[in-house]
Every structure is written in structure tokens, then in C-alpha cells.
Amino acid sequence: MRFKTWFVETRPQFLLLSVVLAFLGTCIAWYDGSFHLGYALLAFVGLLLAHISVNVLNDYFDYRSGIDLETKRTPFSGGSGILPTAQLTPRQVFWLGMGSFLLIIPIGAYFVMARVGCWIRIRNFAGSRGLLCSNCPI
């Protein structure tokens, strides 16, 4: 398998949106005076991985349902065309999508932990819900 095949599976023509959104968020943070290069880069990587995961898993499930075999491919529909032409196996595509998704989890966890105030609010909310619900009759 060539790198180009894996790259095309991510549908790179649509990944430009993630780049633009990450750049826009970075510009807003810069303007607001809260820019942090590490956060900007990590957010960019997380956003890109999330978008790749959505594109690839969508391609996988469309192929599994059979819709990709019946749809005429255009630049905006019909998926990447990688699975119907058997350039990659469905298993490879699934794990590319899931691998991208699984890499997002530690990035998201880092942002939650880096913002301690946010973490405390989440913990307090979850704890209060548990207390309220445990005293309510069913």
C-alpha cells in the first residue's frame, strides 16, 4: 500500500476546512490576548484528526451499507472511491478511522485537565447529580 492511497482515503480536499477553522480560532485567541502556541498546535492536530476520523469512518460505513457501490461518484458524494476499487480493505479503513479517533481522546483529556476550573465544575456537577438522583424515589 502506498502512502498516497492512505492519504486519499482521508479525503484531503475537505480537510482544508479544519485548517481554516484552526487558523480562525488561533487568530481569535491572538486578538483576545490569550494565544498559546502549544494549545494552538494541539487544537489543530486534534481538529485535523477528528475530521480525518469522520471522513474515513463515513467512507467505511457507507461502503458496508452498500451505498458507495450504487452512488455515482462526484467530488462531493460517493466517498473516496478507495474501498469500491479495493485499494484498501474495509478493515484497514476502519482502523485508520478508529486510530484517528482514539488519538483525539488524550488531546481532549489534556485540554480538560489543563483547564482546572473547568474540571472542577464538571466534577461538582456530576457529583451533585449523583446526590440528587440517589435521594429520589424511582
Secondary structure, DSSP 8 states (H G I E B T S, - for coil): --HHHHHHHT-HHHHHHHHHHHHHHHHHHHHHT---HHHHHHHHHHHHHHHHHHHHHHHHHHHHHTHHHHS--BTTBS--STTTTTSS-HHHHHHHHHHHHHHHHHHHHHHHHHSHHHHHHHHHHHHHHHHHHHTS--
